[in-house]
């Protein structure tokens, strides 16, 4: 095959052009720090990069969710702590007032302090974080407690045409609601399924019906035997409120912290703030303001306060357990973020040391190609006609 001058020149220019392409790719790697700038350069690296980048984005979003979770949980924990302190103070005042050496004026002063603590508890129940009410389940735009709907006159229940489904009675730490299946007279049954006591409203009078142990003539309790007993209730013995005075929304506010793993960040308001809680505290203030109250009347109310305190402590313990889990998930997310970014870097990032060496080698090759091309394309016919 005859090799002509034009063939040599064409091949030389083709190799020089490839050299320029190689230099361009290396310069792109140095400028961007990435192995490729277009998917066509290496489709496998491009596809893997899309998957790895998605993983990194997910982890980063989960870490942003963590900030919201900590905000909810730490605010709830702080509010429950303050509420428990307020309840302990109310209990302390109740124990102090149960001493019959205190005069009615002194007990009235204690009632005034308890009234302020009641308002304080209502404000804690209406705590907002990031413009959201944290003790109202998923209904975060409305306050969970409306004090204006509490402590209604008992007469609202016996008013003509009264909608009994709107109201509930708080008595001895329990909630009683209207039972339409009981017929006349009006029955209000304990909402706790384990209890079978109830309150009857007849002729504007309230009667409490409950099961009591049977005793023989010697006063000895007969095991397993009970009988129904009744007790007339005064208007100051119980609290009537609207059902929506305290939110009944118990739905969890779930936030995703890992793929497919949702953590409830709120506390159940019905386990902490309820009509029973506010009703019992209001009932205590009534008892303290009554000048005929005896120490034993106040002592009988301390058990209900203890139950509410236990509910707060239990809810805070449950919240603390979730906080511990969130902290462990936080640590795991940090580890996943490091691993995901390392894998993404190994897949996409260029090895700068190797790129610099390749650049130097390619420059040398390019210079050599240019020098060889200059020698090949230099001779012409005129150079041999001298």
Order of alpha helices (4+ residues) and beta strands (2+ residues): alpha-alpha-alpha-beta-beta-alpha-beta-beta-beta-beta-beta-beta-beta-beta-beta-alpha-alpha-alpha
